[in-house]
Amino acid sequence: MKRMGMCPICNGFKSITPSCPNCSGSMENNGREADFYDDYSPYMPIDQMKLEDGYPTDFAQGECPHMFKCPNCGSSKVFLIKE
């Protein structure tokens, strides 16, 4: 049986501020990318969303896709966070 992963960012154990690939500014975490799909996606089971989110390995590899946005230039990027 696969154990359910626990994202350290979703659960507040860790925070990261990656550098923006466009302007090198500090990017801010906007939360799980799947939460932005539609009105009901934040209420869906996380592992179920991983099977449908377009990232072929996030479920099997225990990764949580997070959307980060740069407040300087407005660019956004998804980072896969290891659970």
Backbone as a printed PyTorch tensor [residue, N CA C, xyz], in Angstrom:
tensor([[[  0.8350,  -1.1910,   0.0000],
         [  0.0000,   0.0000,   0.0000],
         [  0.8750,   1.2470,   0.0000]],

        [[  0.5760,   2.1610,  -0.8800],
         [  1.3350,   3.4150,  -0.9540],
         [  0.9370,   4.3360,   0.1870]],

        [[  1.9340,   4.8530,   0.8330],
         [  1.6890,   5.7900,   1.9250],
         [  1.4260,   7.1680,   1.3350]],

        [[  0.4910,   7.8860,   1.9200],
         [  0.1570,   9.2240,   1.4490],
         [  1.2840,  10.1890,   1.8080]],

        [[  1.7420,  10.9550,   0.8330],
         [  2.8170,  11.9020,   1.0710],
         [  2.3350,  13.1210,   1.8430]],

        [[  3.2980,  13.8470,   2.3920],
         [  2.9750,  15.0600,   3.1340],
         [  3.8970,  16.1720,   2.6380]],

        [[  3.3200,  17.1240,   1.9470],
         [  4.1060,  18.2240,   1.4010],
         [  4.5510,  19.1550,   2.5340]],

        [[  5.8630,  19.4070,   2.6450],
         [  6.3330,  20.2790,   3.7260],
         [  5.8890,  21.7380,   3.5660]],

        [[  5.6130,  22.1700,   2.3390],
         [  5.1560,  23.5480,   2.1350],
         [  3.6710,  23.6710,   2.4490]],

        [[  2.8620,  22.7250,   1.9500],
         [  1.4180,  22.7530,   2.2470],
         [  1.1530,  22.6970,   3.7430]],

        [[  2.0000,  21.9710,   4.4650],
         [  1.7920,  21.7720,   5.8920],
         [  2.5640,  22.7550,   6.7650]],

        [[  3.2340,  23.7270,   6.1550],
         [  3.8960,  24.7830,   6.9080],
         [  5.1880,  24.3940,   7.5920]],

        [[  5.7940,  23.2570,   7.2200],
         [  7.0560,  22.8340,   7.8340],
         [  8.2490,  23.5330,   7.2020]],

        [[  8.0500,  24.0420,   5.9890],
         [  9.1550,  24.5980,   5.2260],
         [  8.6110,  25.6900,   4.3060]],

        [[  9.4450,  26.6370,   3.9750],
         [  9.0890,  27.6190,   2.9510],
         [ 10.3080,  27.8070,   2.0540]],

        [[ 10.0570,  28.0880,   0.7950],
         [ 11.1520,  28.3460,  -0.1260],
         [ 10.8420,  29.6130,  -0.9130]],

        [[ 11.8800,  30.2880,  -1.3430],
         [ 11.7370,  31.4740,  -2.1850],
         [ 12.6960,  31.3200,  -3.3610]],

        [[ 12.2770,  30.5770,  -4.3860],
         [ 13.1590,  30.3900,  -5.5430],
         [ 13.3620,  31.6990,  -6.2950]],

        [[ 14.4550,  31.7540,  -7.0250],
         [ 14.7440,  32.9300,  -7.8520],
         [ 13.9470,  32.8680,  -9.1430]],

        [[ 13.4570,  34.0000,  -9.5610],
         [ 12.7020,  34.1120, -10.8030],
         [ 13.6320,  33.8530, -11.9920]],

        [[ 13.2190,  32.9890, -12.9260],
         [ 14.0670,  32.7340, -14.0920],
         [ 14.1560,  33.9350, -15.0460]],

        [[ 13.2350,  34.8940, -14.9320],
         [ 13.2440,  36.0680, -15.8210],
         [ 14.0480,  37.2400, -15.2700]],

        [[ 13.8120,  37.5830, -13.9910],
         [ 14.4460,  38.7960, -13.4540],
         [ 15.3190,  38.5410, -12.2270]],

        [[ 15.3970,  37.2990, -11.7650],
         [ 16.1850,  36.8920, -10.5920],
         [ 15.6250,  37.4040,  -9.2690]],

        [[ 14.4130,  37.9580,  -9.2730],
         [ 13.7620,  38.3610,  -8.0280],
         [ 13.3160,  37.1430,  -7.2290]],

        [[ 12.8910,  37.3480,  -6.0120],
         [ 12.4010,  36.2560,  -5.1680],
         [ 10.9430,  35.9600,  -5.4950]],

        [[ 10.6620,  34.7040,  -5.8190],
         [  9.2950,  34.3030,  -6.1510],
         [  8.5280,  33.9610,  -4.8760]],

        [[  7.2070,  34.1330,  -4.9170],
         [  6.3400,  33.8460,  -3.7690],
         [  5.4500,  32.6560,  -4.0810]],

        [[  5.2390,  31.8230,  -3.0710],
         [  4.3820,  30.6490,  -3.2160],
         [  2.9160,  31.0790,  -3.2830]],

        [[  2.2140,  30.6270,  -4.3260],
         [  0.7770,  30.9010,  -4.4510],
         [ -0.0650,  29.6840,  -4.1150]],

        [[  0.5570,  28.5930,  -3.6940],
         [ -0.1790,  27.3890,  -3.3110],
         [ -0.0980,  26.2890,  -4.3570]],

        [[ -0.8280,  25.2140,  -4.0840],
         [ -0.8400,  24.0680,  -4.9950],
         [ -1.4250,  24.4760,  -6.3360]],

        [[ -0.7850,  24.0700,  -7.3920],
         [ -1.2690,  24.4410,  -8.7190],
         [ -2.6680,  23.8940,  -8.9730]],

        [[ -2.9550,  22.6960,  -8.5080],
         [ -4.2600,  22.0670,  -8.7510],
         [ -5.4080,  22.8790,  -8.1600]],

        [[ -5.1390,  23.6830,  -7.1510],
         [ -6.1950,  24.4990,  -6.5400],
         [ -6.7310,  25.5730,  -7.4830]],

        [[ -6.0130,  25.8560,  -8.5500],
         [ -6.4070,  26.8980,  -9.4980],
         [ -7.2000,  26.3620, -10.6850]],

        [[ -7.4010,  25.0490, -10.7740],
         [ -8.0640,  24.4710, -11.9500],
         [ -9.5190,  24.9120, -12.0830]],

        [[-10.2850,  24.8120, -11.0210],
         [-11.6870,  25.2470, -11.0520],
         [-12.1650,  25.4900,  -9.6270]],

        [[-13.4270,  25.8320,  -9.4600],
         [-13.9610,  26.1790,  -8.1370],
         [-13.9070,  25.0320,  -7.1380]],

        [[-13.9820,  23.7890,  -7.6160],
         [-14.0650,  22.6440,  -6.7190],
         [-12.7360,  21.9220,  -6.5150]],

        [[-11.7320,  22.2120,  -7.3190],
         [-10.4710,  21.4740,  -7.2200],
         [ -9.7940,  21.5610,  -5.8460]],

        [[ -9.8910,  22.6700,  -5.0890],
         [ -9.2730,  22.6680,  -3.7620],
         [ -9.8930,  21.6510,  -2.8000]],

        [[-11.0940,  21.1780,  -3.1210],
         [-11.7960,  20.2500,  -2.2300],
         [-11.6620,  18.7980,  -2.6700]],

        [[-10.9870,  18.5560,  -3.7840],
         [-10.7980,  17.1980,  -4.2910],
         [ -9.6320,  16.5390,  -3.5580]],

        [[ -9.6360,  15.2030,  -3.4580],
         [ -8.4990,  14.5080,  -2.8370],
         [ -7.1990,  14.8200,  -3.5930]],

        [[ -6.1590,  15.1310,  -2.8520],
         [ -4.8920,  15.5540,  -3.4510],
         [ -4.3240,  14.4870,  -4.3740]],

        [[ -4.2880,  13.2300,  -3.9180],
         [ -3.7210,  12.1750,  -4.7540],
         [ -4.5390,  11.9550,  -6.0200]],

        [[ -5.8330,  12.1430,  -5.9640],
         [ -6.6650,  12.0220,  -7.1660],
         [ -6.3160,  13.1300,  -8.1610]],

        [[ -6.1190,  14.3310,  -7.6730],
         [ -5.7620,  15.4430,  -8.5560],
         [ -4.4030,  15.2050,  -9.2200]],

        [[ -3.4930,  14.5470,  -8.5070],
         [ -2.1770,  14.2610,  -9.0800],
         [ -2.2650,  13.3060, -10.2610]],

        [[ -3.2880,  12.4830, -10.2960],
         [ -3.4560,  11.5590, -11.4150],
         [ -3.9960,  12.2640, -12.6530]],

        [[ -4.5100,  13.4780, -12.4850],
         [ -5.1650,  14.2000, -13.5780],
         [ -4.5370,  15.5610, -13.8870]],

        [[ -3.4250,  15.9030, -13.2440],
         [ -2.9110,  17.2740, -13.3490],
         [ -1.9440,  17.5360, -14.5010]],

        [[ -1.6190,  16.5110, -15.2730],
         [ -0.7260,  16.7160, -16.4090],
         [  0.7520,  16.5290, -16.1070]],

        [[  1.0950,  16.2730, -14.8590],
         [  2.4800,  15.9660, -14.4920],
         [  2.5620,  14.4530, -14.3410]],

        [[  3.1920,  13.7560, -15.2820],
         [  3.1050,  12.2990, -15.3260],
         [  3.7310,  11.5670, -14.1440]],

        [[  4.6290,  12.2020, -13.4080],
         [  5.3210,  11.4700, -12.3430],
         [  5.0540,  11.9850, -10.9360]],

        [[  4.2620,  13.0460, -10.7580],
         [  4.1340,  13.6350,  -9.4150],
         [  3.5150,  12.6800,  -8.4000]],

        [[  2.5590,  11.8570,  -8.8170],
         [  1.9570,  10.9000,  -7.8830],
         [  2.9690,   9.8220,  -7.5100]],

        [[  3.5670,   9.1900,  -8.5100],
         [  4.5050,   8.0850,  -8.2710],
         [  5.7690,   8.5460,  -7.5510]],

        [[  6.2270,   9.7610,  -7.8300],
         [  7.4690,  10.2670,  -7.2420],
         [  7.2520,  11.0070,  -5.9230]],

        [[  6.0050,  11.1820,  -5.5130],
         [  5.7250,  11.8890,  -4.2660],
         [  6.0980,  13.3600,  -4.3410]],

        [[  5.5710,  14.0560,  -5.3520],
         [  5.8610,  15.4720,  -5.5350],
         [  4.5650,  16.2750,  -5.5250]],

        [[  4.6450,  17.4890,  -5.0200],
         [  3.4780,  18.3650,  -4.9410],
         [  3.7390,  19.6040,  -5.8000]],

        [[  3.0010,  19.7790,  -6.9080],
         [  3.2090,  20.9370,  -7.7780],
         [  2.7010,  22.2380,  -7.1330]],

        [[  3.6010,  23.1770,  -6.9370],
         [  3.2530,  24.4780,  -6.3570],
         [  3.4940,  25.5820,  -7.3690]],

        [[  2.5700,  26.5270,  -7.4110],
         [  2.6780,  27.6830,  -8.2980],
         [  3.3910,  28.8090,  -7.5540]],

        [[  4.4520,  29.3100,  -8.1450],
         [  5.1830,  30.4490,  -7.5940],
         [  5.0770,  31.6090,  -8.5690]],

        [[  4.9710,  32.8110,  -8.0250],
         [  4.8400,  34.0110,  -8.8560],
         [  5.8520,  35.0570,  -8.4030]],

        [[  6.3940,  35.7610,  -9.3610],
         [  7.3580,  36.8230,  -9.0670],
         [  6.6130,  38.1480,  -8.9240]],

        [[  6.7260,  38.8150,  -7.7720],
         [  6.0520,  40.1030,  -7.5990],
         [  6.7160,  41.2300,  -8.4060]],

        [[  7.9550,  41.0170,  -8.8360],
         [  8.6650,  42.0530,  -9.6060],
         [  8.2140,  42.1110, -11.0580]],

        [[  8.2190,  40.9510, -11.7350],
         [  7.9270,  40.9590, -13.1740],
         [  6.6210,  40.2510, -13.5310]],

        [[  6.0040,  39.5720, -12.5540],
         [  4.7140,  38.9320, -12.7920],
         [  4.7710,  37.5470, -13.4010]],

        [[  5.9640,  37.0290, -13.6730],
         [  6.0370,  35.6880, -14.2600],
         [  5.7120,  34.6400, -13.2000]],

        [[  5.2360,  33.4950, -13.6570],
         [  4.9170,  32.4090, -12.7310],
         [  5.5420,  31.1190, -13.2350]],

        [[  5.7840,  30.2130, -12.3000],
         [  6.4140,  28.9350, -12.6230],
         [  5.9680,  27.9040, -11.5980]],

        [[  5.8040,  26.6650, -12.0650],
         [  5.4530,  25.5610, -11.1760],
         [  6.7310,  24.8600, -10.7440]],

        [[  6.8570,  24.6360,  -9.4420],
         [  7.9570,  23.8620,  -8.8850],
         [  7.3720,  22.6070,  -8.2560]],

        [[  8.0170,  21.4630,  -8.4940],
         [  7.5820,  20.2010,  -7.8950],
         [  8.3200,  20.0340,  -6.5750]],

        [[  7.5670,  20.0250,  -5.4800],
         [  8.1260,  19.9510,  -4.1320],
         [  8.0930,  18.5020,  -3.6650]],

        [[  9.2270,  17.9860,  -3.2170],
         [  9.3160,  16.6020,  -2.7510],
         [  8.5850,  16.4520,  -1.4270]],

        [[  7.6990,  15.4480,  -1.3780],
         [  6.9310,  15.1880,  -0.1490],
         [  7.7410,  14.3360,   0.8020]]])
